[in-house]
Structure formats: structure tokens, C-alpha cells
Amino acid sequence: MSYPRLPALTRRTFLASAAALSAGAMLPPQSNARAAGLREFRLRAGPGRAQIAPEPYGDTAVWCYGGRLPGPEIRVRQGERLRIAVENALDEETTVHWHGVRVPNAMDGVPLLTQAPIAPGGTFTYEFDAVDAGTFWYHPHHRSFEQVGRGLYGPLIIEEADPVKVDRDVTWVLSDWRLTESAEMRDDFGNRHDMMHNGRVGNTVTINGRVPDAFPVWKGERIRLRLINAANARIFGLDFGSHGPVVIALDGQPVEPHAPQDGLVVLGPAMRADIILDMTADAGSRVSVTDRFYKDLEYRLVDLAYDDRPLRETAPDWPVALPPNPLPEPDLVSAARHEVTFNGGMMGAMVMQEMGGSMGEGSSGAMGGMMGNMGAMMDMMHSGGIWFINGVAAEGHVMDPMLTLARDKSHVIAMTNATAWHHPMHLHGHSFRVISRNGEPTRYREWQDTVLMSPRERIEIAFVADNPGDWMLHCHILEHQAAGMMGVFRVA
């Protein structure tokens, strides 16, 4: 993508541009007063139009919340209670899932599993406590490969009681779009090629619903940048040039502050990262933020455009560690162990054959079972199933549980990606520690709710199953989910 160079920024245009690239304004509560910590909101899912591509292109028909793209930023304090009435102005059913928020099962937004879908013209009210502080988001869980792909998503920010000190707290909702040459939405959602390969990767990338050119900054400024990947399938690997981002939270959960591996902030679909970004370049300069995840397909996402006058000569040295959230710590000694294998997709049989003889102890039985079922899985692929969890391709959201987990007990799930593609695996209702990758302990034992698995990778996660009900485990490449990579685990 190429961008025109902006004229020099004045302080007034700086503030206006900064507001435009920050997430949308918070939807006002129905009452101006906070009654006993209750915050009330309304969201209306319906058709709209948005200026995704820059002028001279016209606007694009989208689906969105409250007529905004992304939907309104809902921002509350940890410990407050949310009551959100969702009106469906679409011509089809929908739901809302509060991604990464540990909600009661009935509020999870999975159609037919946790609630009846919201019919056209209908309203459903979600109510839950903001248990954890962090960066979360909301989106449909009904036909999400199209509803999210057309623009139905928005940020949900839960502030700490004592947040880290920064000059600005900014949200970037990242996404991409498959547009025609006239900036219209390509109406090829859910096609078989996308489902069998790496999902619906678009040709136009946006921040907060628009193709960006510049993000105005001041020398010496410290920014808390909340990154949310709302794309159907695109994985981002963001390089901030001469700036050294410090990761302070992943998927909303605090992590030991650290520089990202290889300098890239990597986010699979649905994943989030909070980073501290100190503006250390010269006043009046520009520094490009580049997406380098896909080899030989690098592109400039946006420029950090410095005002001619510095805020201060050097960035402040304020503490950046976040307080922990109230997550129960899993006991790895007493934890029950479970095996989950993901397979299928283009080249899936080849990868399974490759891995069949090279799986580590404890996983060979699961892989052997998968190998024995290969013929059945090939038959299912011909009849519509493309992706499988433990040899089963999901058909809709109502399924028998593939795992039953004892409530309030610790569990380790060893997950094997026996496919040729990346999969961001999302667990509903819980956050988990990522404790190992390919047998090697992780350095930060990070809490996440969505973990990006590379092809042929084996990952162990651990958590306490303290939230009762039937919960989804699925790939958040939404075409993979729609084509079978989805299962249910029961906490009882």
C-alpha cells in the first residue's frame, strides 16, 4: 500500500487525528449515574456504511454495532457490573460473545449452546461482572465467519483500579477486508478454498475501521497501546521500527514486562496485547510500523508521525508492571491430563503421516487413533467436514462434550497441531497458562485465552476449571471454525 505524505501537524490537528485513531467513543450508559457499580449500555447490530478505503474511494456497505466501525468502545472499571441490551437489526439471527471475559455460561453468547439466537428484531440482555481488568472485545458467535467479516466487532476495555501511568491509553482494533477495485465488499464468505487453507485473508488492512496513514505522536511521550486482532484469519507480526515495545499484557492478562521475541508483536485472530511504547525518535520525524508476519508479503501498516515540538526530551521512567487478576493458580502436580489433536485441511493427511511416527510420549496413542480414523476423516472431508478435533468435525454448536473436566480441579491439556496451517485456539469461560511449547517450558508462563499454534506444534496449557457449564474450544480462524474445528468441553 502507498500513502500520501501528510502536511506538518499542528497541535490542533494532532489532537483531532489522535482521537480519530483511538477506538470509538464509549457508548453512553442509559443513566448518567453509576448505581451500585452497575453500568448499562445498548448495542444495535445492523447494516451500515463506513469509509474503509481512503478517498477517492467511496464508503463500503458493512454490518456494525451502533452505526460505527468498529463498534462503540465499552470502557468500565474492574469490579463493575455490566448490563448490555443487544438489539438485532439484521435480517438474520445473531448473538454477542464477550471474548476473553470470564462470564457465567448463560452470558457467553454461543447460539443454541448457551442461549437461543437473537431473532431479527429481537433483543437480548447480557449481564455480568467485570472480574478481570484488561483488553477484551465483543463479536457475534453466530455465522461469525460472515458477521465478523462484515464488521460486527468492538473493543471492551476493563480498567485497573490503579492503572499504569502513561500519557495516552490508545486502542487499535486491527482487521482486514476483501474489497473489490471499487471498495465494495467481496461477497465470497465461507468459500471452500478459504476453509481448507488459511481462512479469509483480506487485501485491505485497517486500524479502527479505516486504512491509516499516520498516527500522530510527540517525542518523549509514553503510550499504552492496546492491540486487538479482529480479523477473520490474518495473523499480524508488528515491527515498530526503532521503537522497542514492551509487552505488559496478553489477552487482557498481565505478564512480566518483556520485549517481544524477535522484536515482533505477533497476534493471531482474536488475540490481544497491551504494549508500552515510548516515543524516542526525533521531533518532526516519521517511523513506520510494518507487518512482517507473512514472508515476502511485508507492508507498511502506519507511520508514527512526530509533532515538530516534543512533549519532553526523554520518555518517562514510570513503572509498567500490571497487578495480577484474580485467577486461580493450577497445581501441575495434581492436574488431570488430557490430549487434544487438531487435524484436517489441505495437506492434512500428509502432515499426519509425517507426525505419526514422531510424536512424543503421551501423545502417540492419540495420534495413533487419528491415523486409524484417517479413512473416515477423508470421507467426512468429501461430505463437508474439513477440520477435526480428536477426529470429529463439528456440525453446528450443539455437540456432545469431547472432554468433561472436574470442577474446581486443575487440568493440563496437551494440544497437538497435526496440520499444515496456523491455528489460534480459543477457550471460552477461562484463561489458561501456556506452560510449554514442543516440550520446552515457556519463559513467562503467560495467561491467555487464545494461543497461536504453528503447524506441527505441540502446546500444553494449564488452568483450574472453575466456571461450570458447556464451553467452546475452537480455532479463531473463523473459516476453520465453520468447517469443523470446534468442540465442547464440560465443567461439572
C-alpha positions in Angstrom: 0.0 0.0 0.0 1.2 3.5 -0.7 0.2 6.6 1.3 0.5 10.3 0.6 2.7 12.3 2.9 0.7 14.5 5.4 1.5 18.2 5.9 3.2 19.2 9.1 0.9 18.5 12.1 -0.3 21.4 14.3 -1.2 20.8 17.9 -4.9 21.0 16.9 -4.7 18.5 14.1 -2.6 16.3 16.3 -5.3 16.1 18.9 -8.0 15.5 16.2 -6.0 12.8 14.5 -5.2 11.1 17.7 -8.9 11.0 18.6 -9.7 9.6 15.2 -7.3 6.7 15.5 -8.2 5.9 19.1 -11.1 3.5 19.5 -14.7 4.8 19.1 -16.2 6.7 21.9 -17.8 4.8 24.8 -21.5 4.2 24.3 -23.2 6.3 26.9 -25.0 4.5 29.7 -28.8 4.7 29.9 -28.4 6.6 33.2 -25.7 9.2 33.9 -25.2 7.9 37.4 -23.4 4.7 38.3 -25.9 2.9 40.5 -24.1 0.5 42.9 -21.5 -0.2 40.3 -23.9 -1.1 37.5 -23.1 0.2 34.0 -25.9 -0.1 31.4 -25.3 0.0 27.6 -27.2 -0.7 24.4 -25.8 -2.2 21.2 -27.6 -2.3 17.9 -26.3 -4.8 15.4 -27.3 -3.8 11.9 -26.3 -2.7 8.4 -24.3 0.5 7.9 -21.7 2.2 5.7 -18.1 3.0 6.5 -15.2 4.8 4.8 -12.8 1.8 5.0 -10.6 2.7 2.0 -9.2 6.2 1.7 -10.6 8.8 -0.7 -11.2 9.0 -3.6 -12.9 5.6 -2.9 -16.4 5.8 -1.6 -17.7 4.2 1.5 -18.4 0.4 1.9 -21.5 -1.4 3.0 -20.8 -3.1 6.3 -22.5 -4.7 9.3 -21.7 -2.9 12.5 -22.8 -2.0 16.1 -24.4 1.4 16.6 -23.6 2.5 13.1 -19.9 2.6 14.0 -16.9 0.7 12.7 -15.6 -0.7 15.0 -18.5 -0.8 17.4 -18.5 1.6 20.4 -15.7 1.1 22.9 -17.2 -0.1 26.1 -14.9 1.0 28.9 -15.6 0.2 32.6 -13.7 -0.3 35.8 -12.7 -3.7 37.2 -15.4 -4.9 39.7 -18.3 -3.0 38.0 -21.3 -4.9 36.7 -22.3 -4.6 33.0 -25.8 -4.8 31.7 -25.8 -4.7 27.9 -29.0 -4.8 25.8 -28.3 -6.1 22.3 -30.8 -5.3 19.6 -30.7 -7.3 16.3 -31.5 -5.1 13.3 -30.0 -7.7 10.9 -32.1 -9.9 8.6 -30.6 -13.0 10.3 -30.1 -14.3 13.8 -27.1 -13.2 15.8 -25.5 -13.3 19.3 -22.7 -11.5 21.1 -19.7 -13.2 22.7 -17.6 -11.3 25.2 -14.3 -12.6 24.1 -11.8 -13.3 26.9 -14.2 -12.2 29.7 -14.9 -14.8 32.3 -18.7 -14.6 32.2 -21.4 -17.0 33.5 -22.2 -19.7 31.0 -25.6 -18.3 30.1 -23.9 -15.0 29.1 -21.3 -16.5 26.8 -23.2 -15.8 23.5 -22.9 -19.2 21.8 -26.1 -19.9 19.9 -28.0 -23.0 21.0 -25.3 -24.0 23.4 -25.6 -21.1 26.0 -28.6 -19.1 24.6 -31.2 -19.0 21.9 -30.0 -16.8 19.0 -31.4 -13.3 18.9 -34.0 -13.2 16.2 -34.3 -10.3 13.7 -36.0 -7.5 15.5 -35.3 -9.2 18.9 -33.3 -8.0 21.9 -31.2 -10.0 24.4 -29.7 -8.5 27.6 -26.3 -9.7 28.8 -25.3 -9.1 32.4 -22.0 -10.0 34.0 -19.3 -8.7 36.3 -16.0 -7.2 35.1 -14.0 -9.7 37.1 -10.6 -9.2 35.3 -9.1 -5.9 34.2 -7.7 -6.0 30.7 -8.2 -5.6 26.9 -11.1 -7.7 25.6 -13.6 -7.4 22.7 -17.1 -8.4 21.6 -18.3 -10.1 18.4 -21.0 -12.5 17.2 -20.7 -16.2 17.6 -23.4 -17.0 15.1 -22.2 -17.3 11.5 -19.2 -15.4 12.7 -17.2 -16.1 9.5 -19.5 -13.6 7.8 -20.9 -11.4 10.6 -17.4 -10.6 12.0 -16.0 -10.4 8.4 -18.6 -7.7 7.6 -17.6 -5.6 10.6 -19.5 -6.8 13.7 -16.9 -6.3 16.4 -15.9 -3.8 19.1 -13.5 -3.3 22.0 -14.3 -3.9 25.6 -11.8 -2.3 28.0 -11.8 -3.0 31.7 -9.6 -0.6 33.5 -7.5 -1.5 36.6 -8.3 0.2 39.9 -4.7 1.6 39.7 -3.6 1.6 36.0 0.0 2.1 35.0 0.8 5.7 34.4 1.0 6.8 30.7 0.5 9.9 28.7 -2.2 8.2 26.5 -4.2 5.0 26.6 -5.0 4.1 23.0 -6.9 1.2 21.4 -6.1 -0.1 17.9 -8.6 -2.7 16.6 -6.8 -4.4 13.6 -8.7 -6.1 10.8 -8.6 -6.7 7.1 -11.2 -6.7 4.3 -11.5 -8.4 0.9 -12.6 -5.5 -1.3 -13.2 -5.1 -5.0 -11.5 -2.3 -7.0 -14.4 -0.1 -6.2 -14.1 -0.7 -2.5 -17.1 -2.9 -2.3 -17.1 -6.0 0.0 -16.4 -9.2 -1.9 -19.4 -11.5 -1.2 -17.5 -14.8 -1.1 -17.8 -15.5 2.6 -17.3 -19.2 3.6 -16.0 -20.5 0.3 -14.4 -23.9 0.4 -10.9 -22.7 -0.6 -10.7 -20.3 2.4 -12.0 -23.0 4.7 -9.4 -25.6 3.6 -6.4 -23.2 3.6 -5.6 -20.3 5.9 -9.0 -18.6 6.0 -10.4 -15.3 4.6 -7.3 -13.1 4.4 -8.2 -9.7 3.0 -6.5 -7.3 0.7 -7.1 -4.1 2.7 -5.8 -3.7 6.3 -7.4 -1.2 8.7 -6.9 0.3 12.2 -10.2 1.1 13.9 -12.0 0.5 10.6 -10.0 2.8 8.3 -6.9 2.4 6.2 -4.5 4.6 8.2 -1.7 6.9 7.0 -0.2 8.4 10.2 -0.7 8.1 13.9 0.4 11.5 15.5 2.8 11.3 18.4 5.1 13.5 20.4 8.8 12.9 21.2 9.1 11.8 24.9 5.5 10.5 25.0 4.6 7.2 26.7 1.6 5.3 25.2 -0.2 2.3 26.4 -1.2 0.7 23.1 -4.0 -1.9 23.3 -3.9 -4.1 20.2 -6.9 -6.2 19.2 -6.8 -8.6 16.2 -10.4 -8.7 15.0 -9.6 -10.2 11.6 -11.1 -13.4 10.4 -7.8 -15.0 9.6 -4.9 -12.6 9.2 -2.0 -13.0 11.7 -0.1 -9.8 12.4 3.6 -9.6 13.3 4.1 -5.9 14.0 7.6 -4.3 13.8 7.7 -0.8 15.4 10.9 0.1 13.8 13.4 1.9 16.0 11.0 1.8 18.9 11.2 -1.0 21.5 7.8 -2.1 22.5 7.4 -3.7 26.0 4.6 -6.3 26.3 2.7 -5.9 29.6 -0.4 -8.0 29.0 -1.5 -10.7 26.7 -5.2 -11.4 26.0 -6.0 -9.0 28.8 -4.0 -10.8 31.4 -0.9 -9.2 32.9 2.5 -10.7 32.0 6.0 -10.0 33.2 7.0 -6.9 31.1 9.3 -8.0 28.3 10.4 -7.3 24.8 8.6 -9.4 22.2 10.5 -12.3 20.6 12.5 -11.1 17.5 11.0 -7.6 18.1 7.7 -8.6 16.6 4.3 -8.3 18.4 2.6 -11.4 17.0 -1.2 -11.6 17.2 -3.3 -14.4 15.7 -7.0 -13.7 15.2 -8.8 -12.8 18.4 -5.6 -12.2 20.3 -4.7 -9.0 22.2 -1.5 -7.4 23.5 -1.0 -4.4 25.7 2.3 -2.7 25.0 4.2 0.2 26.4 5.5 2.3 23.5 8.0 5.1 24.3 8.3 7.8 21.6 12.1 8.1 21.2 12.6 9.3 17.7 13.3 13.0 16.7 10.6 15.6 16.6 9.2 16.0 13.1 10.3 12.5 12.0 8.2 9.5 10.9 8.8 5.9 11.8 6.9 3.1 10.0 5.1 0.3 11.7 5.5 -2.7 9.4 3.6 -6.0 9.4 6.2 -8.7 8.8 4.4 -11.9 9.7 4.0 -13.4 6.2 7.3 -13.9 4.5 7.8 -11.8 1.4 4.5 -10.1 2.0 5.6 -7.3 4.3 3.8 -4.0 4.1 3.7 -0.7 5.9 0.8 -0.6 8.3 1.0 3.0 9.5 3.6 5.8 10.3 4.2 7.2 13.7 4.3 10.9 12.8 6.1 13.1 15.3 4.9 16.6 16.0 7.5 19.3 15.4 7.6 20.1 19.1 8.5 17.4 21.7 6.3 16.7 24.7 9.6 16.1 26.7 13.1 15.2 25.6 13.2 11.7 27.0 10.5 9.2 27.8 9.4 8.9 31.5 10.7 6.0 33.7 7.4 5.1 35.3 6.7 1.5 36.4 4.9 -0.6 33.8 4.1 -3.9 35.6 0.3 -4.5 36.0 -1.3 -6.0 39.1 -2.5 -9.6 38.6 -6.1 -10.6 38.0 -7.9 -13.0 40.4 -7.1 -16.2 38.5 -6.8 -19.5 40.4 -3.3 -21.0 40.0 -3.3 -24.5 38.5 -1.5 -27.2 40.5 0.6 -29.0 37.9 1.4 -31.9 40.2 -2.2 -32.9 40.8 -3.6 -31.8 37.5 -5.6 -34.2 35.3 -4.1 -34.5 31.8 -6.0 -34.5 28.5 -4.9 -34.9 24.9 -6.4 -32.9 22.0 -5.3 -33.3 18.4 -6.2 -30.9 15.6 -6.1 -32.2 12.1 -7.5 -31.9 8.6 -7.4 -29.2 6.0 -5.3 -29.0 2.8 -2.2 -31.3 3.2 -3.7 -32.7 6.5 -3.2 -36.3 5.6 0.4 -35.7 4.7 1.2 -33.9 8.0 -0.5 -36.7 10.0 1.6 -39.3 8.2 4.7 -37.2 8.9 3.9 -36.8 12.6 2.5 -40.3 13.2 6.0 -41.8 14.0 7.5 -38.7 15.6 5.1 -37.9 18.4 6.4 -37.7 21.9 5.5 -39.9 24.9 1.9 -39.4 26.0 0.7 -38.3 22.6 1.4 -41.3 20.4 -1.8 -43.0 21.4 -3.9 -40.0 20.4 -2.1 -39.7 17.1 -2.4 -43.4 16.5 -6.1 -43.1 17.0 -6.2 -40.3 14.5 -4.2 -42.3 12.0 -6.6 -45.2 12.3 -9.5 -42.8 11.6 -7.9 -41.2 8.6 -10.1 -43.0 6.1 -13.3 -41.9 8.0 -12.0 -38.4 8.1 -11.3 -38.3 4.4 -14.8 -39.5 3.8 -16.1 -36.6 6.1 -14.0 -34.1 4.1 -15.7 -35.1 0.9 -19.1 -34.7 2.6 -18.3 -31.2 4.1 -16.2 -31.7 7.2 -12.7 -30.2 6.7 -11.2 -29.7 10.1 -11.3 -32.1 13.1 -10.7 -32.1 16.8 -9.8 -35.6 18.0 -11.2 -37.0 14.7 -14.5 -35.2 14.9 -15.7 -32.3 12.7 -18.2 -30.1 14.4 -21.6 -29.6 12.8 -23.2 -26.6 14.5 -22.8 -25.5 18.1 -24.8 -28.3 19.8 -22.4 -31.2 20.4 -21.7 -33.8 23.0 -18.7 -32.8 25.2 -15.4 -34.1 24.0 -14.0 -33.6 27.5 -15.6 -33.5 30.9 -13.5 -31.6 33.4 -13.9 -31.9 37.2 -15.0 -28.6 38.6 -12.5 -26.6 40.7 -9.7 -29.0 39.8 -6.5 -28.4 37.9 -6.2 -29.6 34.3 -3.5 -29.8 31.7 -4.5 -30.0 28.1 -1.8 -31.1 25.6 -2.8 -29.8 22.2 -1.1 -31.0 19.0 -1.5 -29.2 15.7 -1.2 -32.0 13.2 -1.9 -29.7 10.3 0.0 -27.6 7.8 -1.6 -24.3 9.0 -1.6 -22.0 12.0 -4.5 -22.2 14.4 -5.3 -19.6 17.2 -7.1 -21.9 19.6 -9.6 -20.1 21.9 -11.1 -21.5 25.1 -14.3 -20.0 26.4 -15.1 -19.2 30.0 -11.5 -19.5 31.3 -8.0 -18.1 30.9 -5.1 -20.6 30.9 -1.4 -20.6 31.4 0.7 -21.6 28.4 3.3 -23.8 30.1 5.2 -25.5 27.3 5.8 -25.5 23.6 7.2 -28.6 21.9 8.3 -29.9 25.3 10.2 -26.7 26.3 8.8 -24.7 29.3 7.7 -21.2 28.3 9.7 -18.3 29.8 6.8 -16.2 31.0 4.1 -18.9 31.6 1.7 -16.3 30.2 -2.0 -16.3 30.9 -4.0 -16.3 27.6 -7.5 -17.3 26.3 -6.3 -17.7 22.7 -3.0 -19.4 21.9 -1.5 -19.4 18.4 -0.3 -22.8 17.3 2.2 -23.2 14.5 2.0 -26.1 12.1 3.1 -29.4 13.7 3.5 -27.6 17.1 2.6 -29.2 20.5 1.5 -26.9 23.3 0.5 -27.6 26.9 -1.9 -25.3 28.7 -3.0 -25.4 32.4 -5.9 -23.9 34.3 -8.4 -24.5 37.1 -11.8 -25.4 35.6 -13.8 -23.2 38.0 -16.5 -21.9 35.7 -19.3 -24.5 35.3 -21.1 -25.3 32.1 -20.6 -26.3 28.5 -17.8 -24.2 26.8 -16.5 -23.9 23.3 -12.9 -24.7 22.3 -12.3 -23.7 18.7 -10.0 -22.2 16.1 -10.5 -18.5 15.8 -9.7 -18.5 12.1 -13.4 -18.3 11.6 -13.5 -20.3 8.4 -11.7 -23.1 10.2 -14.3 -23.0 13.0 -17.2 -23.0 10.5 -15.6 -26.0 8.7 -15.4 -28.2 11.8 -12.6 -27.1 14.2 -14.8 -26.6 17.1 -15.6 -28.7 20.2 -17.3 -28.6 23.6 -15.8 -29.3 27.0 -18.0 -29.6 30.1 -17.1 -28.3 33.5 -19.1 -30.2 36.1 
